[in-house]
Amino acid sequence: MTSSKQDIEMLKYEEKDFIKEKLKKIPNSPGVYMMKDRHGGTLYIGKSKNLKSRVRTYFSKGEKPDKIVRMVHNLKDISFIVTDTHLEAQLLECALIKKLKPIYNVQFKNHQNYFYIDIGHDIRKKPLLISFIRTDSNSYGPYRGKGMIYHILKQMENIYPIKRVGEDFDFDFSIFPQKMKEQDFKENKLSLIEILSSEKGNTEFIEKTKEKMMDASTLSRFETAKAYRDIINGISYLYYNNLKAGYKYLDKPTVFGEKIEKGIKVFYIVSGVIILKRVYENIKDDDVKKFIEEGKALTKIRGESKDEKRSLDFRRIVSLELQDNEGKIIFL
C-alpha cells in the first residue's frame, strides 16, 4: 500500500526547525540513528555508512510506505551515534534493537524465537523435526525463518529414504512421501546426519542431486528437476547457516584491520563479539602481536556467551562483513 495525499503532507517535517537543525548536525559518517517519539521512546533504529544521506531519505519528496508515514508522523526527535566503521554500526544497531525492541523494527528483536532442527529417532515421527532448544549433538541451527525452513523439510520428505551406497548416496524423487521401514529409517537417519554434519557428505549429496536434476531435465521432467533444484538450495542453506558448521570458524579469534580516516582500526572478534578494538596510525608487526595477546587475555576474562540464539545475529553480521575484503587487512 502507498500513503494518501493527506498522509504525504505529514512527511513535510523539513519545514519544522528541529528537523532542519538535526539534519545539519548529522554527519556523513557511518553510525546508528534512532527515531524518537514525544515521550523519548525509540520508534526505530537503523544504521548506515552515511548517516546524513540515510536519514534525509525519510523526509524526501515522493510517496512513502504506510509504515514510514506513521513513524515520521509520530517522530519528535532523532539521535545518532557515530562509529568509525560500518561493522561497528551494524553490531551496535543489532545490540540496541535487542535491548530496546523498537516498535518499527522487525529484524533482530525476537531471537528467543529462533529454533533448531533435530534428526528424529522414532519412525513414528518425521525424520527432521523443529525444536526450540538444542536437544543433543544431532540438533542443528539455530535458524531464523520458520516458514522457509518448514518448506525445506517438507521438500526433503519427497526423496526419503536416502541411503549410503559406497561413496555415493542413493535416493529418488517421489510425488508422495514414501512410508519407510525400520531399516530404511535408520539408514536415512545416518545419511541425514552425514549430510548436515559433514562438509564431505554435504558436497557429495548435492553433487548427486545435481546429477538427478540434470537427468530429469533431459527427460523433460521439469517439475522433478525443479524439485531437485529446490532441495539443493534448501540443504545448502541448512548446512551453511548451521552454527555447528557454517559459523563454527567464528568461535576462533578473528583479527582484522579496516582502513579509516585516522589510520587503521584493528578488531579482535570472537563469536561475533568485538573483544578489543584499537586505532593505529601506522601498525607494525609487534603491534599486531601485542594486540592479539591482549585480545586473548580479555577473551579469557570475558568468557563465552551461552546464549547462542542471541549471538547468531552478531555472527552473521561479522561473517558477511568478512566476505567484503575491500579496505580490510586480515591478521588472524
Phi, psi and omega in degrees: 000147175249161185280155179282168180298321180296319179293323179301325180300330180294340183281354185280054181283348178296343180278348182267135187301320186293328177289318178302316181293320179297315181296330177293326185276337183287125184275166174273060186229162172294153177162191182240138175241149181231123177272126185244150175266184186293342179267000182088001178287151182271119179276319186204144176236132178223171179225161179198156172285338179223098186301312183301313182298317182292313184295325179300331183297335180290341184242013179283163179286160179111167182289147180233150173301152181305322181300317180292319179302312182296317183296313182293327178299325181268001184285131178233350180196157176227126174242161182211156176232121180275138175237160179286328186226161177293326178302313180297323178297317181295315181292322178293317177303313181300314181296318181292321178297317179297325182281314188265337179049060181299147187297328184265000173270141177249310184290145173080344189289320194245055181295340178296342179269359176296158190218174182241165171246125177254145172273121185294147179252354186240124182297340180282350179246176181287151179296329177235128186235152176265133180224151180261003173226155175281116188270319182201194183292345178258030171259134183237145183129206001287157180237159171249167175075070185300321181298316180294316181295319179300320178297319178297316181296322177296319179298321181297331182298337182280355178240005176286147359277146173260125183236147174275127175232095184065236180267012187234163171255144180238126178193164177218151179278136177229138181300321178248137179305138181270139176286129184260144171279169184305314181293320177299318181298318180295316179294321178297319179299313179298322179295317180297320177300315181293318182294323183270342185254332189247129177298321178296312179296319179298315181296316182294320178296316180295320179297320179294320179295323177297319177301314181294325177297316180294319178298316180296321179295319179298325180272010180064024175268073191290327178294321178293319178299319178295321179298317177297319179299317180294324178294319177301311180297319182293313183290329175295318179297314181300319183288309188280350174254016178269129181302328183281346182237285187298330182249009185298323183298339180286350174292334177276151180300138173243123181237120179212159178243146177234134181291131176228177184300326185271001180142246177221134179256125185253138182239140171245111188238134175228128178055037177079007181248132176283110179277324183208142175214146183203146179260133176237135174288313176223109185269139180241169181302319180295325177298318181296316181298314179295321180297316180296318179297320178294321178297319178298316181296318180292327179296319180296320180292317184289322184080175182267147177287133180268348182264086185288336175294315180294321184287343184302315182296320179293320178299317181296319179300312181295317180301313180293322180295322181288342176284343177261100186274358183298124178075012183243151174234122179269121180262330183207000000 
